Amino acid sequence: YFFVTPEEFEGMAARGELLENATYAENRYGTPRRAVEAKLDAGVPVLLEIELQGARQVRTLEPDALLVFLAPPSWEELERRLRGRGTEPADVIERRLAQARVELAAEGEFDAVIVNTSVEEAAEQLAALISR
């Protein structure tokens, strides 16, 4: 992670220094383009953990990128996990659930789907996709 001020972030976005950027849960996130390009130029696969807005931007800029959708086993499990963390107030959880509905509806935009029944299984499936 690279932490910058909101002004620095806006400048980076305006100068095209971010491969993707988005607002999620009232926070701004982005991926520095140079960091990704340096790894790819060195032949190193890059894994981005990004949300729907960012994935759509990556698809536009890098059409050959493999987009993987990480899905919850069920809506009930997603809600249980979000509430069970105990890290966010109820209004934030409700906003995150509303956003999750939008994201789940976009699952078909991705090249592959991994159902996150457990971290270990999801990681194994992701590693198998990357190694192809």
N, C-alpha and C positions, 0 to 999 in steps of 0.2 A: 504494500500500500504506500502511496505517496499522498501526504496530506498537504493541501494548499489552502490559501484563503479563498473566499468566494470570488474576490476580484481576480486572483491569479487563475482560478478555474475558468472564469468567463473569458479571460484573455487567451488561455490555451485553446478553448473551444473556438473562439473567433479566428485564431491563427491556423486552425486546422491541425493542431497538434494532438488531438484526441481521435483515436480510431472510432470510438463510440462514446456517447455520454447521454445521461438520462437523469431524471429525478425519480426517486423511489422512496416512499415513506418519508417524504418531505426532506430528503437529503439528496445532494447532487453526487453523482458517481461518473467516472469516466476512465478510459483506458488510454494511457499515453501511447501514441502511434509508434514513436521511435523504439520504445522498449520491446514491442511486439515484432517490429520489422527486424531488429537486430537478431532476435532469436530465430526467426524464420530464415533469415539470410544465412545463419550458421547451421541450418538444417535441424533445428530443435523444434519439436512440436510445441505449440502454445495452447494452453487451456485457459479460457476466459470464463469466469463465473459472472454472468451478466443477466439482466432481465430482458423482457420482451422488446422494449424500445431499442436497447443496445443491440440485441440480436438482429433486429430488422436493419439497423444501420450497417452492421457487419455484413449481412447478406448482400446489401447494395454495393458496398465497397470491395468485398472479397467474395464473389459469387461461388467460388470453389470451397469455401469454408464449410466444415461439417458442423451443422447446428444440432445440438442434442437437447431435448426437452427433458428436464427432470420433474417427473410427476409424482404427486402423493399417491399412496395406495387407494385412498378414498377421500371424499370431501370431509367426512367425519374425522378421519385421522389427521388431516391437515389442520382442522380447527382445534382438535385436541392438542396437537403439538404446539400451535401458536399460543393457545391459552395456558398450556402447561408450563411454558417457559417462565411465566411470572415476571417477565422483564419489561412489559409494555402495558400502558393503561388500556382500558377497554375501548376507548375511541380509536386508538392507533390500531388495535387488533381488528376492529371493524373495517377500517380503511384498508388494511392489508388483505382482509378476506374479500373485500370488494374488488381489489386489484387482482387477486388470485382468480376470481371468476373470469375476468378479461383474459388473463394469461392462459388459463385452461382452455378457453375457447379458441386460442391461437395455436394449440398443440400441432395441428396439421401443417403449420408453416415450417416445421422442423424436419430434419432428415432422419432422425431417430428419436425414440422415446425410451427413457429408462424410468421404471417405476421404483421409487425410493422406499422399498420395504425395509431395508436396512442399509446403513452406510457401507458396510463391507460388500454386500451384493451389488449395490449401485457402483461402487468403485471398481469392482471386478468387471462389470459390464462396460463401464466407461474405458477402462484400460484395454479391453478387447476391441472396442471400436477404434481407439487411437492406433492400436498396433496393426490394424488393417492397412 
